[in-house]
Amino acid sequence: MNYAIEFKSEHHRHLFATARKRTLKHQLVIVRAGLALVKLGKQEFAVKPEQGFWIPQNCLTALTVLPHTQLERCDLSLRLKESFPSSSGYVTLTPLMSALCDKLAVTPAHSAAHNELLAVLKREITELEPSSLPNPLNEAINHWEKASKALPNEVYLALLVREAIKRQQSGVSKDAIVDALFAGNLAQCDQACEAIAGRIL
């Protein structure tokens, strides 16, 4: 069934990446642990623990979730009559919003209590004020191939493996990927992909 508002709590052991597409619903992404990257157009925004990111409907976006990341997503349908923020960006979570998400994560989906909590969260979301202030981590991520030393090693490795998988899906041979991204070191490629993505190319 297609609900007007849905809340999901997710834990990703391995790298998870979606293809870029336009959003059909409004979406609030909240990271509890780890790191997620929201791509809007050509820019990526790093969402760190206890940060939220708002993505309005009809945004061209992709989501990358790094290994061992716990996040929550709230999807809101256009059928809802409330007025939600029209611009994307980082949002400050109020103590009430954090408490609501904690409770929603352990409340049976679509129960009466779950729906009551969602109604309050929905009202809180209408008051969010997204902003997209530049920060050094975002700059480094958007130029990761040239700024590897500016990134934590685990973030750089995740971006490297993501690029390797993307090239493989585009039809590039494994040998060419190993040469271009791992300096010809097949063992290093397999080890990185196994650790980050849970599989080798």
Order of alpha helices (4+ residues) and beta strands (2+ residues): beta-beta-beta-beta-beta-beta-beta-beta-beta-beta-alpha-alpha-alpha-alpha-alpha-alpha
